[in-house]
Every structure is written in structure tokens, then in C-alpha cells.
Amino acid sequence: MRSPFGRSTAAAAAPREAEPQRAPRRWAIAGAALGGLAALLAFAPASWLAQGVARASEGHLLITETRGSLWNGSGVLVLAGGAGARDASALPGRLHWTVQLQGLGLGLIARQDCCINGELRLALKPGLGRFEIAVANGADWLARWPAGWLAGLGTPFNTLQPAGSLRLAARDFRLERVEGRWRQFGQLELDLLNLSSRVSTVAPLGSYRLSVAADPGGAGSSRLSLSTLDGALLLSGQGSIGGVGGKARFAGEATAAPGREAALDNLLNIIGRRQGARSVISIG
């Protein structure tokens, strides 16, 4: 039977009958794609985490010699001078990590015999246009590293060749990234303990604290503060990091304690720009 438009009713009905047959095929293709994605994530190599850390730190913090997977892996932690730099310094032993599902986010647990206080626990919370990372530890301090590790960052640390230790602590610390900008909450404290340098005969030079605190004004930047805990070399300064432009700015000074001027004269010339008895430190 032909329709008034010159086509048989059977021919007109054919496309409608074929349509239900295409639907299962689409679902099968979608299922296969999702299954492939799940398998890819399940067996993602540890190097994926290393690549993410390198990008986030602009090449200054690296995880090399990776083994295992993104979810359960290990590697060697390295400080480097950035892209194209030759300076690099590795920590002894291997950093081991585990990533687990934690509610609507992920939990990362890191261990390293040389340096981490037990386990370092981080909570990772991705969201629509945002990402949050928070320190979940309740310990007094998180990690302790040899000060010589800083030589990997290049100038001036490769010249100073510091010795001593670095101790990191966190107080309700978390970072939130929204619209491409990071915002800090809480506080980080890095204590530089019993520091000494190959360019000075005074040992130790002293102990110091670098504090990174959230800006109470909510401008998106973090405040930097450097102070002397004790020692012959006196360091102080203030600055900021983040905010508009995302750059770090710091203004400080170094001086010698009374009676130690002659012994520290050469070191003061290296640390910063000399202005009389002071050595001015300026970044940004």
C-alpha cells in the first residue's frame, strides 16, 4: 500500500522500528567507555601524582623514581631549583603514600621513616570549580627535614650550605582553590633549628621561625613572618604570598648579636644587600 506521498507505509515505518534498536547500542558504548575510564583510574601509575606535584610547585618539589600506583605508591622526594635548573637535593629513603575514598572526597596518608612524624594525613575535597586540601593531623609537628635539603633550591642555599633541621607544624591548616586562586585558612609554622653554614665559623647561628598565616582581611593572600628564637645571627621580616598576581613579597633584615659582628661579617655580605651593620633581604 502506498501513502499519498508516494511511499509505502512499510517503508515509512522502518526508521521508527530501527530507533529502539539503536538505544541499547548507545548504552553499551557508554558503559564500555565508563568501564574503560574506571579501569584507567584504578591502574593509574604513581607518576600521575608526581606530575601533579611538579606542576603545582612549578618544578621545585618533585617525586622521582616512582613505583606502584596513584592509589598506593612510593617515590623519592626532591627539592629542585625549578625548570631547567641543575640544583637538586633528595631526602634519604622513600616516601610512601596511600589514597583512599573518604566521604565525598579522598584521604591521602603519607609515611617516610626519615622525616614524617608517624603519618601525614591530608583530606582532599574536589568540587564544582573548586578544590580543597586540609591537614587532618592532630600531632604537635608534622615533619622534620635536614636543613641541607634546602640546597636543592639553588641560590642562596647552595652557597650557604645550611646544616641543622627544619620542623613543620600546622594549626587548623587548609587551602581552598576557587576560580584558579588559592586561599589559606589556619597557619603553618616552619622552625629552622640550630642552623649553621659552611661560610661562617659561628655554629650554630641560631634558631628561627617562619610563620605563614591566613590574612584576616580575607584578601586571599597569606602573611609571612620571620623571627629569631635564639642565636648570634638575628633575623626578622614580614611579607605576603598569594593575593593579586599570586606573587611572594618579603622584606627583612639580618644583623649580628652584640659582640658577634666580626665573626658574622662575611655571612651578612652574602645574605642580602649590606646597609651598615644590617643586611637587607628583599623578595618580590
Residue, then its C-alpha position, 0 to 999 in steps of 0.5 A: m500500500r502506498s501513502p499519498f506521498g508516494r511511499s509505502t507505509a512499510a517503508a515509512a515505518a522502518p526508521r521508527e522500528a530501527e530507533p529502539q534498536r539503536a538505544p541499547r547500542r548507545w548504552a553499551i558504548a557508554g558503559a564500555a567507555l565508563g568501564g574503560l575510564a574506571a579501569l584507567l583510574a584504578f591502574a593509574p601509575a604513581s607518576w600521575l601524582a608526581q606530575g601533579v606535584a611538579r606542576a603545582s610547585e612549578g618544578h621545585l618539589l618533585i617525586t622521582e623514581t616512582r613505583g606502584s600506583l596513584w592509589n598506593g605508591s612510593g617515590v623519592l622526594v626532591l627539592a629542585g631549583g625549578a625548570g631547567a635548573r641543575d640544583a637538586s637535593a633528595l631526602p634519604g629513603r622513600l616516601h610512601w603514600t596511600v589514597q583512599l575514598q573518604g566521604l565525598g572526597l579522598g584521604l591521602i596518608a603519607r609515611q617516610d621513616c626519615c622525616i614524617n612524624g608517624e603519618l601525614r594525613l591530608a583530606l582532599k575535597p574536589g568540587l564544582g570549580r573548586f578544590e580543597i586540601a586540609v591537614a587532618n593531623g592532630a600531632d604537635w609537628l608534622a615533619r622534620w627535614p635536614a636543613g641541607w635539603l634546602a640546597g636543592l633550591g639553588t641560590p642562596f642555599n647552595t652557597l650557604q650550605p645550611a646544616g641543622s633541621l627544619r620542623l613543620a607544624a600546622r594549626d587548623f591548616r587548609l587551602e581552598r582553590v576557587e576560580g584558579r586562586w588559592r586561599q589559606f585558612g589556619q597557619l603553618e609554622l616552619d622552625l629552622l633549628n640550630l642552623s649553621s653554614r659552611v661560610s661562617t665559623v659561628a655554629p650554630l647561628g641560631s634558631y628561627r621561625l617562619s610563620v605563614a598565616a591566613d590574612p584576616g582581611g580575607a584578601g586571599s593572600s597569606r602573611l609571612s613572618l620571620s623571627t629569631l628564637d635564639g642565636a648570634l645571627l638575628l633575623s626578622g621580616q614580614g611579607s605576603i604570598g598569594g593575593v593579586g598576581g599570586k606573587a611572594r613579597f618579603a622584606g627583612e633584615a639580618t644583623a649580628a648579636p652584640g659582640r658577634e659582628a666580626a665573626l658574622d661579617n662575611l655571612l651578612n655580605i652574602i645574605g642580602r644587600r649590606q646597609g651598615a651593620r644590617s643586611v637587607i633581604s628583599i623578595g618580590 
